[in-house]
Amino acid sequence: MRFRQTYADLAATVLSRPPRLGRTRLVAVDGGSGAGKTSFALRLAKQLDAPVVHTDDLLDGWDDQFTFWERLERQVLGPVRRGERATYLRYRWDRGEFAGPPLTVGPAPGVLLLEGVSAARREIRAELSFSVFVTASPDLRLARALARDGDDSLAFRAYLERWRAAEDRHFAEDQTAAAADLVVDGAAGVSDDRFARLGMPEEGT
């Protein structure tokens, strides 16, 4: 059963939680590719006036799906934890390299959103003030991914299927959804002020 909730109410809940990454409330928005994580994270960030770090920007290509974490820790989470400004380059998928103007976070933002597959992984869980898992059916996620990337070639589909299978294994082993503070129905559509939640465990966890 779906329950409608406003982003404003969720933002208030986030702000009621204590900071756990140094002086920063770290909010993870996790879920499978094409589930609707980015749209959700950007709308929540607007309510919180908070920066968003997208994990896809820190992956060194397709083969770095889960092994990018050390880079994220060194370039973003570590500096934020210490109250310092974080600086990193975005990975350019079209060029196969990190390039472009540096992106910055902080120092010590009140709230920081981390969006992407494995953003709420077990190793960061103790430092999260709030975690969200966005879910949608495999068929919808696939359609969205193909539309987003504009590539329906056999080669791209092969990469995507391998990626999605690895996601499924990771979420099962990590028990990400079960550990989340909020599970969101990414198939229900979004607006600027409301989203559909599927469940919220007891507050205070």
ZATOR-400940 format. One line per 2 residues: number of its first residue (from 0); their letters; for each residue x, y, z of C-alpha. Coordinates in pm, 1 decimal. Layout:
N
NUM = A = X/Y/Z  ...
//
This chain:
205
0 = MR = 0.0/0.0/0.0  129.5/345.6/-94.4
2 = FR = 123.3/646.6/134.1  180.1/996.7/3.1
4 = QT = 429.9/1207.9/192.3  565.3/1555.3/124.8
6 = YA = 930.0/1631.8/66.2  892.4/1914.0/318.1
8 = DL = 788.8/1668.8/590.4  1074.7/1436.3/502.3
10 = AA = 1318.7/1727.3/512.5  1196.7/1809.5/863.1
12 = TV = 1253.2/1448.2/965.3  1607.5/1457.0/826.9
14 = LS = 1684.7/1779.4/1013.2  1556.8/1624.5/1335.4
16 = RP = 1822.8/1353.9/1313.7  2168.7/1410.7/1463.4
18 = PR = 2471.1/1456.7/1236.7  2686.5/1143.8/1221.5
20 = LG = 2944.6/1229.3/956.5  3133.9/1484.5/1159.2
22 = RT = 2901.5/1785.8/1179.8  2706.9/1680.1/869.2
24 = RL = 2382.9/1486.5/831.6  2457.9/1238.2/554.3
26 = VA = 2148.0/1115.9/367.0  2187.0/819.5/129.0
28 = VD = 1945.0/765.2/-160.2  2001.0/410.9/-288.5
30 = GG = 1824.5/172.5/-525.3  1862.5/1.9/-859.5
32 = SG = 1947.0/172.1/-1187.2  1643.8/346.1/-1335.1
34 = AG = 1444.0/329.9/-1011.9  1414.4/708.6/-978.3
36 = KT = 1690.6/784.5/-726.7  1820.8/1096.9/-894.7
38 = SF = 1480.8/1265.6/-927.8  1399.2/1186.4/-567.0
40 = AL = 1736.5/1306.1/-436.5  1721.9/1635.3/-627.2
42 = RL = 1372.4/1716.0/-501.4  1467.1/1638.1/-142.3
44 = AK = 1787.7/1838.6/-178.7  1584.9/2137.8/-295.1
46 = QL = 1382.3/2125.0/26.0  1695.7/2095.0/235.7
48 = DA = 1903.8/2340.7/30.5  2171.4/2071.0/37.1
50 = PV = 2435.3/1953.3/-211.6  2405.3/1615.8/-385.4
52 = VH = 2696.9/1388.0/-467.8  2613.3/1130.6/-737.0
54 = TD = 2814.4/810.1/-706.1  2807.4/767.1/-1086.2
56 = DL = 3032.0/1073.2/-1104.0  3300.9/887.9/-906.5
58 = LD = 3296.9/555.4/-1091.4  3593.7/489.3/-1316.3
60 = GW = 3381.8/324.1/-1585.6  3164.6/14.1/-1596.3
62 = DD = 3407.1/-209.9/-1407.5  3416.2/22.4/-1104.2
64 = QF = 3053.3/-40.5/-1005.3  3121.4/-108.8/-636.3
66 = TF = 3498.1/-57.1/-602.9  3479.0/322.4/-629.1
68 = WE = 3418.7/361.0/-255.1  3780.2/430.8/-161.3
70 = RL = 3778.9/724.0/-405.8  3454.1/854.8/-257.6
72 = ER = 3593.6/821.4/93.5  3920.7/995.0/9.1
74 = QV = 3781.1/1278.2/-200.7  3441.3/1345.8/-42.1
76 = LG = 3345.0/1165.9/278.4  3681.3/1202.8/451.6
78 = PV = 3706.6/1579.2/400.3  3340.3/1633.2/498.3
80 = RR = 3391.7/1422.5/811.2  3688.3/1644.3/905.8
82 = GE = 3495.4/1965.1/836.4  3702.0/2043.4/526.5
84 = RA = 3603.8/2134.5/172.3  3572.5/1830.8/-55.8
86 = TY = 3686.2/1856.8/-417.6  3649.7/1597.1/-691.3
88 = LR = 3626.7/1556.0/-1068.0  3326.2/1405.3/-1243.1
90 = YR = 3380.2/1094.9/-1455.0  3301.8/1168.2/-1820.0
92 = WD = 3136.9/853.4/-1951.3  3159.1/983.2/-2309.1
94 = RG = 3536.3/1029.4/-2279.9  3625.7/750.0/-2038.7
96 = EF = 3811.1/976.3/-1795.4  3771.8/1214.4/-1501.5
98 = AG = 3762.7/1564.1/-1645.0  3596.6/1903.3/-1642.8
100 = PP = 3579.6/2169.8/-1373.8  3621.5/2043.3/-1016.2
102 = LT = 3307.4/1995.2/-807.1  3316.0/2108.0/-445.3
104 = VG = 3122.1/2031.3/-127.5  3140.4/2207.9/205.0
106 = PA = 3316.7/2266.4/421.2  3091.4/2089.8/676.1
108 = PG = 2752.5/2123.5/500.6  2460.4/2082.0/737.9
110 = VL = 2315.0/1810.5/513.0  2477.5/1618.0/228.5
112 = LL = 2287.8/1381.1/-1.8  2472.3/1084.1/-147.2
114 = EG = 2280.5/936.8/-441.9  2352.1/619.5/-632.0
116 = VS = 2373.3/242.5/-629.1  2528.4/127.7/-297.8
118 = AA = 2515.8/477.3/-143.8  2360.2/324.4/170.6
120 = RR = 2596.6/27.2/184.1  2671.6/-136.8/517.3
122 = EI = 3012.3/23.1/567.8  2869.8/377.7/582.2
124 = RA = 2546.1/291.7/762.4  2664.7/396.7/1109.9
126 = EL = 2737.1/748.0/977.4  2407.2/797.7/796.4
128 = SF = 2151.1/1026.8/953.7  1886.5/893.4/712.6
130 = SV = 1868.1/640.4/429.9  1622.4/596.1/143.7
132 = FV = 1576.8/298.5/-87.4  1394.7/369.3/-415.9
134 = TA = 1238.9/69.7/-589.8  1062.0/-1.0/-921.0
136 = SP = 991.7/-305.5/-1137.0  1277.7/-448.1/-1347.9
138 = DL = 1090.9/-375.2/-1673.7  1032.1/-11.1/-1584.6
140 = RL = 1389.3/33.3/-1467.6  1520.8/-113.1/-1793.1
142 = AR = 1297.7/111.2/-2005.5  1409.8/417.7/-1812.4
144 = AL = 1778.0/327.0/-1838.9  1756.7/273.8/-2214.6
146 = AR = 1565.2/600.9/-2262.6  1804.9/793.0/-2038.9
148 = DG = 2121.0/676.1/-2211.4  1976.4/674.9/-2562.8
150 = DD = 2147.7/348.4/-2653.0  1953.7/34.9/-2741.5
152 = SL = 2245.7/-151.6/-2896.0  2319.4/-514.7/-2811.1
154 = AF = 2652.8/-412.8/-2658.4  2493.2/-158.3/-2426.5
156 = RA = 2218.3/-401.2/-2325.1  2486.5/-658.0/-2236.6
158 = YL = 2665.9/-405.2/-2012.8  2336.3/-304.7/-1854.2
160 = ER = 2222.7/-660.5/-1783.2  2556.5/-741.4/-1620.0
162 = WR = 2527.2/-420.8/-1415.6  2172.4/-502.6/-1302.7
164 = AA = 2264.5/-858.7/-1203.9  2548.3/-723.8/-990.1
166 = ED = 2307.1/-475.8/-829.1  2068.8/-755.3/-736.5
168 = RH = 2349.3/-955.7/-575.2  2473.2/-652.5/-384.2
170 = FA = 2131.0/-554.9/-247.9  2060.7/-913.7/-139.1
172 = ED = 2393.8/-949.0/41.3  2389.8/-597.6/188.5
174 = QT = 2019.2/-609.7/287.8  1999.3/-244.7/185.3
176 = AA = 1622.5/-209.7/162.9  1564.0/-378.6/499.0
178 = AA = 1806.3/-138.8/667.7  1663.0/178.0/505.2
180 = DL = 1467.2/436.8/701.7  1233.5/485.5/406.4
182 = VV = 1134.9/276.8/102.5  998.0/479.8/-189.5
184 = DG = 786.7/359.8/-481.0  980.9/493.5/-776.0
186 = AA = 713.7/370.0/-1016.8  441.3/588.4/-869.4
188 = GV = 563.1/904.7/-1033.9  690.9/1212.6/-856.2
190 = SD = 592.0/1574.0/-821.5  775.3/1869.7/-678.5
192 = DR = 607.8/1832.9/-341.1  503.7/1469.3/-284.7
194 = FA = 627.6/1113.8/-329.4  488.3/765.8/-257.3
196 = RL = 642.0/573.1/29.6  600.8/198.6/67.2
198 = GM = 706.9/174.7/428.5  889.9/346.7/708.1
200 = PE = 1030.9/154.7/1003.5  991.3/286.6/1354.5
202 = EG = 1137.9/632.6/1406.1  1440.1/654.7/1627.6
204 = T = 1634.9/366.8/1474.1
//
